[in-house]
Amino acid sequence: MTFDTRSFRDALGCFPTGIAVVTAASPAADAVPGSNEASHIGITVNSFTSVSLDPPLVLWCIDRRSRRYPFFATAPGFTVSILAAGHRAVSARLAGTGEHSLDGIALIPTQLGPPALADALAVFECARESVQDAGDHAILLGRVLRFARHDGAGAPLVYFQGKYGALAQS
C-alpha cells in the first residue's frame, strides 16, 4: 500500500487550529549596521499547544529544512503571540518561505527580548527547555516564564482545510 502524503495532509486539515507567531533573536549579522544588538525573526505556526501546568511548558513545531530552523533551535528563548482574526496578513507574511522580518509589524517589547505582537490575544515568553527531532520537523519545548492575556482583543484566527477563518464568539 502506498502512503498518500497529500491525502494525509488534507485529512490533518480537518482539525481546526489556532495560529500563533513565534519570535526569537536572529544572529547579530542580521542586526542593523553599527548596532551590537541582534534583530528578531518571526514564524507563523499552527502547532502550538500546552504541555504542562507544573512546570508551565508549551511546545510548537518547525520544519527542520526551514532557513529559520537554526535560529529558533539554538535561541535561548522565544515569544509566542496568539493571533486574533485581524492578524491574517501578518500570519500569511510570516508563513511564507524566506520571509522572516518583523519590519512594519506592530510589536511590544518583552522582558525576555523577542518582541510580541502588540494586539495579540495572549503572549507567552519562554525559555527553551529542549528541542526534539520528530521526522522532518523538530519539537521546541519552552518553559513559560511570563504570560499575558488580552481580553477584548477579538476572536482568534484559525486555520481549517487550508484556509484562514475566525471562531465565532458567543
C-alpha positions as CSV (number, residue, x, y, z in Angstrom):
1,M,0.0,0.0,0.0
2,T,1.3,3.4,-0.9
3,F,1.0,6.2,1.7
4,D,-0.6,9.3,0.1
5,T,1.1,12.2,1.9
6,R,-1.2,14.8,0.1
7,S,-4.3,12.9,1.3
8,F,-2.8,12.6,4.8
9,R,-2.2,16.4,4.9
10,D,-5.7,17.1,3.7
11,A,-7.1,14.8,6.5
12,L,-5.0,16.6,9.1
13,G,-6.5,19.9,7.8
14,C,-9.9,18.7,9.1
15,F,-8.6,19.6,12.6
16,P,-9.1,23.4,13.1
17,T,-6.1,25.0,14.7
18,G,-5.3,28.4,16.2
19,I,-2.5,30.4,14.7
20,A,0.5,31.9,16.6
21,V,3.6,33.9,15.6
22,V,6.8,32.8,17.4
23,T,9.7,35.3,17.6
24,A,13.3,34.9,18.5
25,A,16.6,36.6,18.1
26,S,18.4,36.2,14.8
27,P,22.2,36.3,14.6
28,A,24.0,39.6,15.1
29,A,24.9,39.5,11.4
30,D,21.2,40.4,10.6
31,A,21.3,43.3,13.1
32,V,21.1,46.9,12.0
33,P,24.6,48.0,10.8
34,G,26.6,49.6,13.6
35,S,24.4,48.0,16.3
36,N,25.6,45.3,18.6
37,E,22.0,44.1,19.1
38,A,20.6,41.1,17.3
39,S,17.5,41.6,15.2
40,H,14.4,39.4,15.6
41,I,12.7,37.0,13.3
42,G,9.2,35.5,13.3
43,I,7.5,32.5,12.0
44,T,3.8,31.5,11.8
45,V,2.9,28.3,13.5
46,N,-0.3,26.3,14.0
47,S,1.3,23.6,16.0
48,F,1.4,25.5,19.4
49,T,0.0,23.6,22.4
50,S,0.2,23.5,26.1
51,V,2.1,20.6,27.6
52,S,2.2,21.0,31.4
53,L,0.9,23.4,34.1
54,D,3.6,22.4,36.6
55,P,6.1,23.2,35.4
56,P,4.5,25.6,32.8
57,L,5.5,24.1,29.5
58,V,4.4,24.7,25.9
59,L,5.5,23.4,22.6
60,W,5.5,24.1,18.9
61,C,7.0,22.5,15.8
62,I,9.2,23.7,13.0
63,D,10.3,22.1,9.7
64,R,14.0,21.3,10.1
65,R,14.5,22.3,6.4
66,S,13.4,25.8,7.1
67,R,16.0,28.5,6.9
68,R,14.7,29.8,10.2
69,Y,15.2,26.5,12.0
70,P,18.8,27.0,13.2
71,F,17.9,30.4,14.8
72,F,14.9,29.0,16.7
73,A,16.5,25.7,17.6
74,T,19.5,27.5,19.2
75,A,17.8,30.6,20.6
76,P,17.8,30.6,24.4
77,G,14.2,31.7,24.4
78,F,11.2,32.7,22.2
79,T,8.0,34.6,22.5
80,V,4.6,33.2,21.3
81,S,1.9,35.6,20.3
82,I,-1.6,34.1,19.8
83,L,-3.2,35.7,16.8
84,A,-6.6,37.4,16.5
85,A,-8.7,37.3,13.4
86,G,-7.3,40.7,12.3
87,H,-3.8,39.2,12.0
88,R,-4.4,37.3,8.8
89,A,-1.9,39.4,6.8
90,V,0.8,39.1,9.4
91,S,0.2,35.3,9.6
92,A,0.4,34.9,5.8
93,R,3.5,37.1,5.6
94,L,5.5,35.2,8.3
95,A,4.3,31.8,6.9
96,G,6.0,32.5,3.6
97,T,9.2,30.9,2.6
98,G,12.1,33.1,3.4
99,E,10.1,35.9,4.9
100,H,11.1,36.5,8.5
101,S,11.4,40.2,9.1
102,L,9.2,41.8,11.7
103,D,9.6,45.2,10.0
104,G,6.3,47.1,9.8
105,I,4.5,44.8,12.3
106,A,3.2,46.4,15.5
107,L,5.3,45.0,18.3
108,I,5.7,45.4,22.0
109,P,8.9,44.7,23.9
110,T,9.1,41.7,26.3
111,Q,11.4,41.1,29.3
112,L,12.8,38.1,27.6
113,G,13.8,40.1,24.5
114,P,12.0,38.7,21.4
115,P,9.0,41.1,20.9
116,A,5.3,40.2,21.0
117,L,2.6,41.3,18.6
118,A,1.1,44.4,20.0
119,D,-2.5,43.3,19.8
120,A,-2.2,39.5,20.3
121,L,-4.8,37.6,22.3
122,A,-2.2,36.2,24.6
123,V,1.6,36.2,24.8
124,F,3.9,33.6,26.3
125,E,7.6,34.4,27.0
126,C,9.5,31.1,27.1
127,A,13.0,29.8,27.9
128,R,14.0,27.0,25.5
129,E,13.6,23.8,27.5
130,S,14.6,21.3,24.8
131,V,14.5,20.6,21.1
132,Q,13.5,17.1,19.9
133,D,13.8,15.6,16.4
134,A,10.4,14.4,15.1
135,G,10.7,13.2,11.5
136,D,11.1,16.2,9.1
137,H,10.2,18.6,11.9
138,A,11.6,19.5,15.4
139,I,9.5,19.9,18.5
140,L,10.6,23.0,20.5
141,L,9.6,22.8,24.2
142,G,9.5,26.0,26.1
143,R,9.2,26.8,29.8
144,V,6.8,29.7,30.2
145,L,8.5,32.5,32.3
146,R,5.8,35.2,31.8
147,F,2.5,35.4,30.1
148,A,-0.3,38.0,29.4
149,R,-3.8,37.6,28.3
150,H,-5.6,40.5,26.5
151,D,-9.3,40.2,27.0
152,G,-11.4,42.0,24.4
153,A,-8.8,41.6,21.7
154,G,-11.3,39.9,19.4
155,A,-11.9,36.4,18.0
156,P,-8.9,34.1,17.4
157,L,-7.5,33.5,13.9
158,V,-8.0,29.8,13.0
159,Y,-6.8,27.6,10.1
160,F,-9.1,24.9,8.7
161,Q,-8.8,22.8,5.5
162,G,-6.1,25.1,4.1
163,K,-8.0,28.4,4.8
164,Y,-8.0,31.1,7.4
165,G,-11.1,31.7,9.4
166,A,-12.3,33.2,12.7
167,L,-14.0,31.4,15.6
168,A,-17.4,32.9,16.3
169,Q,-17.6,34.2,19.8
170,S,-20.7,33.6,21.9
